[in-house]
Amino acid sequence: MRRSFTRTGMAAAAAFAFIQLSGCGGDSGSGAGSSSTPAVTATAVGGTVASGSALAGAGITLIDATGTQATATADAQGAYSISVKGMTAPFLIVATDANGISAPLYSVLAKLPTGTAPAVVNVTSLTTAITAMLTASGNPNDLAVSTALAKVTLPSVQIATITLDTMLASILAQNGIQMSGFDPIGNAFTPNHTGADAVIDTVSLVSAANGGLLLVSNAAPGTTVGLNSKTVQGVTLAAPPAAANYLEPLATLLTNCAASGTLNAACSPAIDSTFLDNGSTDLAVGHGSTDADFASAIFGSPKTLAFFTKNGKQQALVQLPFTIPGVSSGVLYTIAQQLAAPVTLANGTQLGWDLVGNQSQFAASIMSQIQRRTFLDSRPNDINRYESGLAISIPTASNPTVYSASVSGPGLNGSIWLTRRNALGSSSLGLSDLALSGPPVSPATTSSNTSLYRWSWQSLTSSTFTPAASGYYSTTSIDASTVPLYSSYTVTFYDSTGAQLGQSSIMNPGSPLSAAAGSTVPWPSLLMDTGTIGFLTPNGSLAGEQYAMSLTWSSLINSQNLAYPVTSVQIQAYPGTASGSTTEVDGFSVGAPNNTTFGQYQTTVHSGVNAQGVTTCTNCPFPALTAGGSRLVQLGGGRNGTSFFDITKYND
């Protein structure tokens, strides 16, 4: 179980002493005997936006105590500047990643300093931690409400700062930084993976089971610190066994290898000769793509999530960010391993680790998932709710001999089963709609339309939701805080006769969530325009058979583009009882959505097209929405190892 901590009175006492010794960016004006001439205060704020690496092109929104907003865009080095002339402190600064890879970052400025120089206000994971500690819930966006922001004071920011510095004492010392007076908000730094930036590399902000944020060091992911107004000062996070930039050479090496089409063992010394990831010896193929797709990919600085030891060897769960110009951005999760002896590169840099992958002989991934389910019908148990658990992906094309699989591990009631689906347009195993005790044998299939296992659920109304007995709901709703961060799951694969093919250990890179966390997720909003209503309503203008459907949604929350980036839009349609068919038809959107206006997006979903954009059937339209039928629209995306699904459904 993860350990978490809350603040004691000791933190406040230590912080009070800190306040007496340091202004921490506050007013340095003269005392009672000074001139009555008002002091000049800064009229601009600026700093660096970074999450280990600079967030080039990040959108910056500054909100003042009256709710007034100002915006800017970070440059290639993550630097930004915003005029605050005529605005009222305190300020909340929100930075959104232009590529959608990082979650929004936050920072605060309680009071403008005197002088004409711009106030330094960095926006990083460390400043986000400080901002979270100014809220009761641990959700920094709570301060976007002017009444909450107006209550932020210089002493409260200083208390949160000294609390964070104490937690980071060992990591600061490892990087040559004096703990006393270290100010992540106001101390200028360079995002180069040394000094303060190395500290940012070492820690991660992950979602708490019920919402809010946790701070964790990659050296000891079993210890997490809940960030809110009660956070304790007493715990010190462990320093990692390697320098923050130990994997930095991989960014250039992988980019060069992608350009030459060799994201396999030929990409030495970046990729090990024993590399195996999700059933492939090729990094791109192991993550559902091809070397050709990655030919123009630019890899960013690797982020280490957790160090661990396996089979006597030092390994690490790492996140590899990439951008394919004009196409997409994303991250790959894989495993790095320490080399027996460092390799000296052509520029003299030593590389002591390379990529070995998860060593799975089969293609499979497991991530945390959370969903919001909204029903447009009035069936008794169709209750609007949040659900959470695991997203289990076992693609059929990459695993042609796999007919079924069982999964066991933390948070699961014994083994859960997945098998071949009977739906058209599907491309992965689905969770069994029956409680199984052994592998199903061909021609048995599942009529479930999901690979999202639910271990927690919470109604959004006064009505109680009771899940029907099935293979994709836990027997009881669990507290996800009992599930360790970065848990490993055992996946056993079977063929169509029920014979075991092999077994893999798959690590979840996301934070385990309870359904209650759904209330803190920045959900996108499906726009219920005439077309969408006509498609999701019996007797609507588009209730008949459809081969394609155009959908639009908004990612704006309080006028800010904060919702998770939607990267997959799916429609599931089940035929009515009078149709004579029992076959569901699925369809997915292909390619990036169209950004029609600020914060608003559009895409078209085609029937029979699977998640990889492959047409799996012809002349198979979405069946008409008639008695006994159903239609579902799902807006899917991912961030920080967690999959998000906003689902709107009509069951007739």
C-alpha positions in Angstrom: 0.0 0.0 0.0 1.2 3.5 -0.7 1.9 5.6 2.3 0.7 9.2 2.4 1.1 12.0 4.9 -0.7 15.0 6.2 0.5 18.2 7.8 1.2 18.7 11.5 1.6 21.9 13.5 5.4 21.5 13.2 5.3 22.6 9.5 3.6 25.8 10.4 6.1 26.6 13.1 9.1 26.0 10.8 7.5 28.0 8.1 6.9 30.9 10.4 10.6 31.1 11.2 11.3 31.0 7.4 8.9 34.0 6.9 10.8 36.0 9.5 14.1 35.4 7.6 13.0 35.7 4.0 10.6 37.8 2.0 10.3 35.0 -0.5 9.5 37.3 -3.4 7.3 39.6 -1.2 7.3 43.3 -0.5 10.7 44.7 0.3 9.5 48.2 0.9 10.7 50.4 3.7 9.3 50.5 7.3 7.3 53.0 9.3 10.0 55.7 9.2 10.3 55.7 5.4 9.0 58.2 2.8 5.3 58.2 2.1 5.9 57.9 -1.6 4.2 54.7 -2.8 6.6 52.0 -3.9 6.7 51.0 -7.5 5.6 47.5 -8.2 6.3 45.2 -11.1 3.9 45.4 -14.0 4.8 42.1 -15.6 5.4 38.5 -14.6 7.5 35.9 -16.5 9.4 32.8 -15.9 10.1 29.3 -17.3 7.5 26.6 -18.0 8.9 23.1 -17.7 8.1 19.6 -16.7 11.7 18.3 -16.8 12.0 19.6 -20.3 10.9 23.1 -21.4 7.3 23.1 -22.6 7.8 25.0 -25.9 4.6 26.7 -27.1 2.7 26.1 -23.9 -0.4 28.2 -23.6 -0.2 30.5 -20.5 -3.3 31.9 -18.8 -2.9 34.3 -15.8 -6.0 34.8 -13.6 -6.1 37.6 -11.1 -8.1 38.0 -7.8 -11.0 39.5 -9.7 -11.2 36.8 -12.3 -9.6 38.9 -15.0 -7.5 36.9 -17.4 -4.4 37.5 -19.6 -2.7 35.1 -21.9 0.7 34.4 -23.5 2.6 31.6 -25.2 5.9 30.2 -24.0 8.8 30.3 -26.5 11.1 27.4 -27.5 12.9 27.5 -24.2 9.7 27.6 -22.2 10.1 31.3 -21.3 7.0 33.5 -21.1 6.1 37.1 -20.1 2.6 38.6 -19.3 1.7 42.2 -18.5 -0.3 42.5 -15.3 -0.7 46.3 -15.4 -4.0 47.1 -13.8 -4.6 43.6 -12.5 -5.0 42.6 -8.9 -2.8 40.0 -7.0 -2.9 37.2 -6.0 -2.4 35.6 -9.4 -2.9 32.0 -10.6 -0.9 31.0 -13.6 -1.9 28.0 -15.7 0.2 26.4 -18.4 -1.2 23.9 -20.9 1.1 21.7 -23.0 0.7 22.5 -26.7 1.2 18.8 -27.4 -1.2 17.6 -24.8 1.3 15.2 -23.3 1.7 16.9 -19.9 -1.2 17.7 -17.6 -1.8 21.4 -16.9 0.8 23.0 -14.6 0.1 25.7 -12.1 1.8 28.5 -10.1 0.9 31.4 -7.9 2.1 34.8 -7.0 0.6 36.2 -3.8 2.0 39.7 -4.1 3.8 41.7 -6.7 7.4 42.6 -5.6 8.6 46.2 -5.6 10.7 47.5 -8.4 10.4 47.7 -12.2 11.8 44.2 -13.1 9.2 41.6 -14.0 8.3 39.2 -11.2 9.7 35.7 -11.7 7.0 33.1 -11.6 8.0 29.7 -12.9 5.4 27.1 -13.8 6.6 23.6 -13.2 5.6 20.4 -11.4 7.2 21.8 -8.2 5.2 25.0 -8.4 2.1 22.9 -9.1 2.8 21.0 -5.9 2.9 24.3 -4.0 -0.3 25.5 -5.5 -2.0 22.2 -4.6 -1.0 22.7 -1.0 -3.0 26.0 -1.0 -6.2 24.0 -1.5 -8.3 21.8 0.7 -8.9 19.2 -2.1 -5.3 19.2 -3.6 -6.7 20.2 -7.0 -4.8 23.4 -8.1 -7.6 24.4 -10.4 -9.7 25.1 -7.4 -7.9 28.5 -7.2 -9.3 29.4 -10.7 -12.4 30.7 -8.7 -11.7 34.3 -7.7 -13.1 33.9 -4.2 -10.6 31.1 -3.5 -7.7 32.8 -5.2 -8.3 36.0 -3.2 -7.6 34.1 0.0 -4.0 33.2 -1.1 -1.6 35.1 1.1 2.2 35.5 1.1 2.6 33.5 4.4 0.5 30.6 3.0 2.7 30.4 -0.1 5.8 30.5 2.1 4.5 27.7 4.4 3.8 25.5 1.3 7.3 26.3 -0.1 9.2 25.4 3.1 7.1 22.2 3.4 8.0 21.2 -0.1 11.7 22.1 0.4 11.8 19.8 3.4 10.3 16.9 1.5 12.9 17.5 -1.2 15.9 17.9 1.1 17.8 14.7 -0.1 17.0 15.4 -3.7 18.1 19.0 -3.5 21.3 18.0 -1.8 22.0 15.4 -4.5 21.8 18.2 -7.1 23.9 20.8 -5.1 21.0 23.0 -4.0 20.8 24.5 -0.5 17.4 23.7 1.0 17.2 26.9 2.9 15.5 29.5 0.9 15.1 27.4 -2.3 12.1 29.0 -4.0 10.7 26.9 -7.0 8.4 29.8 -7.9 10.8 32.7 -7.8 14.3 31.3 -8.5 15.2 31.5 -12.2 16.5 28.3 -13.7 17.4 26.7 -17.0 15.6 23.5 -18.2 18.7 21.5 -18.8 18.3 18.5 -16.5 20.7 19.9 -13.9 20.2 21.9 -10.7 16.6 22.8 -10.1 15.6 21.1 -13.3 17.1 17.8 -12.2 14.8 18.0 -9.1 11.8 18.4 -11.4 13.0 15.3 -13.3 13.3 13.2 -10.2 9.7 13.7 -8.8 6.4 13.2 -10.4 2.9 14.4 -9.7 0.3 11.6 -9.9 -3.4 11.5 -9.3 -4.6 10.5 -5.9 -7.1 7.7 -5.8 -10.0 10.0 -4.9 -8.7 13.1 -6.7 -6.1 15.7 -6.0 -2.4 15.2 -6.4 0.4 13.0 -4.9 4.1 13.8 -5.0 6.4 10.8 -5.5 10.1 10.3 -6.1 11.2 7.9 -8.8 13.6 6.3 -6.3 10.8 5.0 -4.0 7.3 5.0 -5.7 5.9 3.2 -2.7 6.0 6.4 -0.7 3.6 9.2 -1.9 2.7 12.5 -0.3 -0.8 13.8 -0.6 -0.7 17.5 -1.5 -3.3 19.7 0.1 -3.6 22.3 2.8 -2.7 19.7 5.5 0.4 18.3 3.9 3.0 17.3 6.5 6.6 18.5 6.5 8.1 15.5 8.2 8.7 13.1 5.3 11.8 13.3 3.1 11.6 11.8 -0.4 14.4 9.5 -1.4 17.1 10.6 -3.9 17.4 8.3 -7.0 20.4 6.0 -7.7 21.3 7.9 -11.0 21.7 11.4 -12.1 18.6 13.1 -13.6 20.2 13.2 -17.1 21.3 9.6 -17.1 19.0 8.7 -20.1 19.3 12.1 -21.9 21.5 10.7 -24.7 18.6 8.4 -25.7 16.6 11.4 -27.1 19.2 12.0 -29.9 20.0 8.4 -30.5 16.4 7.4 -30.9 15.6 10.3 -33.1 18.5 9.4 -35.4 17.5 5.8 -35.4 13.9 6.6 -36.3 15.1 8.6 -39.3 17.1 5.6 -40.5 14.2 3.2 -39.8 16.0 1.1 -37.2 14.1 1.3 -33.9 15.4 -2.2 -33.0 18.6 -3.8 -31.9 20.4 -2.1 -34.8 19.8 1.1 -32.9 22.7 0.3 -30.6 23.6 1.5 -28.0 20.1 2.9 -27.3 18.3 -0.4 -27.8 19.6 -3.5 -26.3 20.3 -6.7 -28.3 17.8 -8.5 -26.0 15.1 -5.8 -26.5 11.5 -7.2 -26.5 8.5 -5.0 -25.9 4.9 -6.2 -26.3 5.8 -9.1 -28.5 8.2 -7.2 -30.8 11.9 -6.6 -31.1 11.1 -3.2 -32.6 10.1 -0.3 -30.4 7.6 1.2 -32.8 5.9 -2.1 -33.7 5.7 -3.1 -30.0 3.6 0.0 -29.5 1.2 -0.6 -32.4 2.9 1.4 -35.1 5.7 0.9 -37.7 9.2 2.2 -38.2 7.8 4.1 -41.3 5.3 5.9 -39.1 8.2 7.0 -36.9 10.5 8.0 -39.7 10.3 11.7 -38.9 9.8 11.3 -35.1 11.6 13.6 -32.7 12.1 12.0 -29.3 12.2 14.2 -26.2 14.0 13.8 -22.9 13.0 10.5 -21.2 11.2 10.7 -17.9 11.9 8.1 -15.3 8.8 7.1 -13.3 10.3 4.4 -11.1 13.5 2.6 -10.4 13.3 -1.0 -9.4 15.3 -4.2 -9.3 14.4 -7.3 -11.3 16.3 -10.5 -11.7 19.2 -8.9 -9.8 19.4 -6.0 -12.4 18.7 -2.3 -11.9 15.8 -1.3 -14.1 13.5 1.7 -14.6 10.0 2.3 -15.9 10.5 5.2 -18.3 8.3 7.5 -20.4 9.6 8.4 -23.9 7.9 11.5 -25.3 7.9 12.0 -29.1 6.5 14.3 -31.7 5.9 13.4 -35.4 5.8 16.9 -37.0 2.4 17.6 -38.5 1.0 14.3 -37.4 0.9 13.6 -33.7 2.6 13.7 -30.3 2.6 11.1 -27.6 4.6 9.0 -25.2 5.8 5.4 -25.1 6.2 3.5 -21.9 9.0 1.0 -21.7 11.7 -0.4 -19.5 15.4 0.7 -19.3 18.1 -1.4 -17.8 21.6 -0.6 -16.4 24.5 -1.8 -18.6 27.2 -3.9 -17.1 29.7 -1.3 -18.3 29.0 2.2 -19.7 29.3 2.9 -23.4 31.2 5.9 -24.5 29.4 7.8 -27.3 31.1 9.6 -30.2 30.8 13.0 -28.4 32.5 11.5 -25.3 29.2 11.2 -23.3 28.9 8.0 -21.4 25.6 6.0 -21.6 25.1 3.6 -18.7 21.6 2.4 -19.5 19.7 1.2 -22.6 16.2 0.0 -23.5 15.3 -3.6 -22.9 11.4 -3.4 -23.1 9.0 -5.3 -20.9 10.2 -8.6 -22.3 6.6 -9.7 -23.1 6.3 -12.2 -25.9 2.8 -10.9 -26.6 1.3 -7.5 -27.3 -0.5 -6.2 -24.3 -0.8 -3.1 -22.2 -2.5 -2.2 -19.0 -3.2 1.3 -17.9 -5.4 3.0 -15.3 -8.7 4.1 -16.7 -11.6 6.4 -15.5 -14.8 7.1 -17.3 -17.8 9.3 -17.1 -21.0 7.7 -18.4 -24.0 9.8 -19.3 -27.3 8.2 -20.4 -29.9 9.9 -22.5 -32.6 7.2 -21.8 -34.6 6.5 -18.7 -34.0 2.8 -18.1 -34.0 2.1 -14.4 -30.3 1.1 -14.0 -29.0 3.5 -16.6 -27.7 6.0 -14.0 -25.2 8.7 -14.8 -22.0 7.7 -13.0 -18.2 7.6 -12.8 -16.4 4.3 -13.2 -12.7 3.4 -12.8 -10.3 0.5 -13.0 -8.0 -0.8 -15.7 -7.9 -0.4 -19.5 -6.6 -3.8 -20.8 -5.5 -3.8 -24.5 -4.7 -7.1 -26.2 -4.9 -6.4 -29.9 -6.0 -9.3 -32.1 -3.9 -8.4 -35.2 -0.7 -8.5 -33.2 -1.6 -11.7 -31.4 -3.1 -13.9 -34.1 -2.8 -17.1 -32.1 -4.3 -15.7 -28.9 -7.9 -16.5 -28.4 -8.3 -15.5 -24.7 -6.3 -14.2 -21.8 -6.6 -14.0 -18.0 -5.3 -11.1 -15.9 -4.5 -11.2 -12.2 -2.9 -8.7 -9.8 -3.5 -5.9 -7.3 -7.1 -4.6 -7.2 -8.6 -7.6 -9.0 -10.9 -10.3 -7.7 -8.9 -13.4 -8.7 -8.5 -13.6 -12.5 -10.5 -11.6 -15.0 -10.9 -12.9 -18.5 -10.8 -11.5 -22.0 -11.6 -13.3 -25.3 -12.5 -12.7 -28.9 -15.5 -10.4 -29.6 -18.4 -11.0 -31.9 -18.7 -7.3 -32.8 -17.8 -5.9 -36.2 -15.1 -3.2 -36.2 -13.4 -4.4 -33.0 -9.6 -4.9 -32.9 -8.9 -6.3 -29.5 -10.0 -8.9 -27.0 -13.0 -7.9 -24.9 -13.8 -8.7 -21.3 -16.0 -11.7 -20.9 -19.6 -11.0 -20.3 -19.7 -14.1 -18.1 -17.8 -15.0 -14.9 -15.3 -17.6 -16.2 -13.2 -20.1 -14.2 -11.1 -21.2 -17.2 -10.2 -20.2 -20.8 -13.1 -20.2 -23.3 -12.8 -22.5 -26.3 -13.7 -21.6 -29.9 -16.3 -20.7 -31.1 -17.2 -19.0 -27.8 -17.0 -15.2 -28.0 -18.0 -12.3 -25.8 -20.8 -9.9 -26.6 -19.4 -7.3 -24.3 -18.2 -4.2 -26.1 -15.4 -3.3 -23.6 -11.9 -4.0 -22.4 -12.3 -1.5 -19.5 -12.4 -3.4 -16.2 -14.3 -1.5 -13.5 -13.3 -1.9 -9.9 -15.0 1.3 -8.6 -18.2 3.1 -9.5 -20.1 6.2 -8.1 -23.5 7.5 -9.1 -23.9 11.2 -10.0 -27.5 11.2 -8.8 -29.3 10.1 -5.7 -30.1 6.8 -7.4 -27.9 3.8 -6.5 -26.2 2.0 -9.4 -25.9 -1.8 -9.0 -23.8 -3.5 -11.7 -25.1 -6.7 -13.1 -23.0 -9.8 -12.5 -20.4 -10.0 -15.3 -16.8 -10.4 -16.0 -16.0 -6.7 -16.3 -17.2 -5.4 -12.9 -15.6 -6.2 -9.5 -18.0 -7.9 -7.1 -17.7 -4.9 -4.8 -16.4 -1.4 -5.4 -12.9 -1.1 -4.0 -10.8 1.7 -2.5 -8.1 2.2 -5.2 -5.7 3.7 -2.6 -4.9 0.1 -1.5 -3.5 -0.6 -5.0 0.3 0.1 -5.2 1.5 2.7 -7.7 3.1 1.1 -10.8 1.7 -2.3 -10.0 2.6 -5.3 -12.2 -0.1 -7.7 -13.6 0.3 -11.3 -14.7 -1.3 -11.9 -18.1 -1.7 -15.5 -19.2 -2.5 -16.2 -22.9 -4.4 -19.1 -24.4 -5.2 -20.4 -27.9 -8.6 -21.4 -29.3 -8.4 -24.8 -27.7 -7.8 -23.4 -24.2 -4.1 -24.4 -24.3 -1.7 -22.0 -22.5 0.6 -20.1 -24.9 2.6 -18.1 -22.4 2.7 -15.5 -19.6 3.8 -11.9 -19.3 4.3 -9.4 -16.5 2.8 -6.0 -17.5 3.4 -2.8 -15.5 0.7 -0.1 -15.2 2.3 3.3 -15.7 -0.8 5.2 -14.4 -2.1 6.0 -10.9 -4.8 3.6 -9.6 -8.0 5.6 -9.3 -11.3 5.3 -7.5 -14.5 6.5 -9.2 -14.7 9.5 -6.9 -11.7 11.0 -8.8 -14.0 11.5 -11.7 -15.3 14.7 -10.1 -11.8 16.3 -10.5 -11.2 15.2 -14.1 -11.3 18.0 -16.7 -13.8 16.2 -19.0 -14.5 17.3 -22.6 -18.1 18.1 -23.5 -19.8 16.4 -26.5 -21.7 19.1 -28.2 -25.4 18.0 -28.5 -26.0 19.7 -31.8 -28.9 18.8 -34.1 -26.9 16.0 -35.8 -25.7 14.4 -32.5 -29.2 14.5 -30.9 -30.7 13.1 -34.1 -28.2 10.2 -34.0 -28.6 9.4 -30.3 -32.4 9.7 -30.2 -35.0 7.2 -31.4 -37.0 8.6 -34.3 -34.3 11.4 -34.6 -33.2 12.8 -37.9 -30.2 10.4 -38.0 -31.7 7.4 -36.1 -31.7 5.3 -39.2 -28.7 3.3 -40.6 -25.6 5.5 -40.9 -22.2 4.7 -42.5 -20.5 7.7 -40.9 -21.2 10.3 -38.2 -19.7 13.7 -37.6 -19.1 14.7 -34.0 -18.0 17.9 -32.3 -16.8 18.5 -28.7 -15.3 21.2 -26.5 -12.3 21.0 -24.3 -12.9 24.4 -22.6 -13.3 24.6 -18.9 -13.7 28.1 -17.4 -12.6 29.4 -20.8 -9.3 27.4 -20.6 -8.4 24.5 -22.8 -7.8 22.1 -19.9 -9.7 18.9 -20.9 -7.6 15.8 -21.7 -6.7 15.7 -25.4 -9.2 13.5 -27.3 -7.3 11.2 -29.5 -9.9 8.5 -30.2 -13.6 8.8 -30.9 -15.6 5.6 -31.1 -19.3 4.7 -31.8 -20.8 1.5 -30.7 -24.2 0.6 -32.2 -26.3 -2.5 -31.3 -29.3 -3.5 -33.5 -32.9 -3.4 -32.3 -34.9 -6.6 -31.6 -36.9 -6.3 -34.8 -33.8 -6.2 -37.1 -33.1 -9.9 -36.9 -29.4 -9.3 -36.1 -27.5 -9.5 -32.9 -24.2 -8.2 -34.1 -22.9 -4.9 -32.8 -21.1 -2.6 -35.2 -18.3 -0.4 -34.0 -16.4 2.4 -35.7 -13.5 4.7 -34.9 -12.3 8.1 -36.1 -9.1 8.1 -38.2 -6.4 10.7 -37.8 -6.1 13.8 -35.6 -9.4 15.7 -35.0 -9.9 19.0 -36.7 -9.4 22.0 -34.4 -12.3 24.1 -35.7 -11.9 27.0 -33.2 -10.2 27.6 -29.9 -11.0 24.6 -27.6 -13.4 23.0 -30.1 -12.8 19.9 -32.2 -14.5 17.8 -34.8 -14.1 14.4 -36.4 -16.0 11.8 -38.4 -16.5 8.2 -37.3 -16.9 5.5 -40.0 -18.7 2.3 -39.3 -16.6 -0.9 -39.4 -13.3 0.9 -39.0 -11.3 -0.3 -36.1 -9.0 1.6 -33.7 -6.0 1.2 -36.2 -8.0 2.8 -39.0 -8.5 -0.5 -40.8 -11.8 -1.2 -42.5 -12.9 -4.6 -41.0 -16.2 -5.0 -42.9 -17.9 -3.5 -45.9 -21.6 -2.7 -46.2 -22.0 -2.8 -42.4 -23.6 0.5 -41.3 -24.3 1.5 -37.8 -27.7 -0.2 -37.3 -30.8 1.9 -36.8 -31.7 3.0 -33.3 -34.9 1.1 -32.7 -36.6 -0.8 -29.9 -34.0 -3.0 -28.1 -31.1 -1.2 -29.7 -28.4 1.2 -28.4 -25.9 3.8 -29.5 -22.8 5.0 -27.7 -20.4 7.8 -28.4 -17.0 7.7 -26.6 -14.4 10.4 -26.4 -11.1 8.7 -25.5 -7.7 10.1 -24.6 -4.8 9.5 -22.3 -2.4 11.4 -20.1 0.2 10.4 -17.5 -0.4 6.7 -17.9 -4.2 7.0 -17.5 -6.9 6.5 -20.1 -10.0 8.7 -20.0 -13.4 7.9 -21.6 -16.3 10.3 -21.8 -19.3 8.2 -22.8 -22.7 9.3 -23.9 -25.3 6.5 -24.5 -28.9 5.8 -25.4 -30.4 2.4 -24.6 -33.8 1.9 -26.1 
